[in-house]
Amino acid sequence: MKKSTILIALFFASSFVLMSFQKLGKDEKAIKLSDVSASLSMYQGAAGQDFVGESVIYKVIEKDSYDKTFKESALVYATLLQVDETIKGINAGTIPMEGDFATANIGFALQDIPGMKDRIAKLQEQLKNLKPKDDFKGLEMKKAPKAADGIKMANDHLAKSSTMLPSITESLKEVAKKMIKK
């Protein structure tokens, strides 16, 4: 094999590895497992238990109405990711059903998931009411493009959440029944 072919392969491999690490900008934050539920904070960062990691990000504009809606939208999505992966782990047998981790996850999920559809609808309505071009004037005008990006990101989180919610709701019912029987 030629040296140039090896060098190109190494370049692409290293580029792929570097791209897999997400660097947050100064106008972004990541949802942590402890944000999803305080009862899960002890599992934050634990492999096979923290399914959120720092994978769900949201924009920070430094305007309360925007920041709260962006964070809440990301939190909804992160919650569903955590619950979905936990249920999959329980069903696959990689997460013990009678363990503290499963109990903590399913316990908070049984409280949060039933109201999630309404929560998503409320957040979608709040996002419709955000008008960056009208809300940022003067020196703050430079925040408008970031706010527009944040709205797009939040809408994406909520769209994914809406898609995931029906199957998670059904799976949660089944897992909860199994856990009660044990």
Helices and strands as residue ranges (DSSP letters): H 3-20, E 28-30, H 33-36, G 38-43, E 57-59, H 64-92, H 100-112, G 113-115, H 116-128, H 132-135, G 138-143, H 144-181
